Amino acid sequence: MTTIYHNPRCSKSRAAVELLESRQIEHTVVKYLETPPTEKELAEIVAMLGIEPQQLVRRGEALFKELGLGEKQLPHDEWLAVLAANPKLIERPIVVHGGRAVIGRPIDYVAALLDG
């Protein structure tokens, strides 16, 4: 099963969906701004990515600054809670395929994941 955490307004995210479709890979699209992943789902995603939750944060978002996150050193679980409560902060797109995941920036990362 392949899943893409997708923001239709993001060109990189749209390109990842197009890549999946061009390769005729059956996939589930999760519009994560409308249906945010839970803390548990985020924990699974960061484990597949091999990163810490704070590495999944879009630091350029105004919300990041509004929440004062630049100065905070939060533990793993608190970062997961912040991301679950504020999905706009989640880097995109995230593609999960074959028990592994990548952030699709650049799109070549998605191609490499699919090529296995």
Secondary structure, 3 states (H helix, E strand, C coil): CEEEEECCCCHHHHHHHHHHHHCCCCEEEEECCCCCCCHHHHHHHHHHHCCCHHHHECCCCHHHHHCCHHHCCCCHHHHHHHHHHCHHHECCCEEEECCEEEECCCCHHHHHHHHC
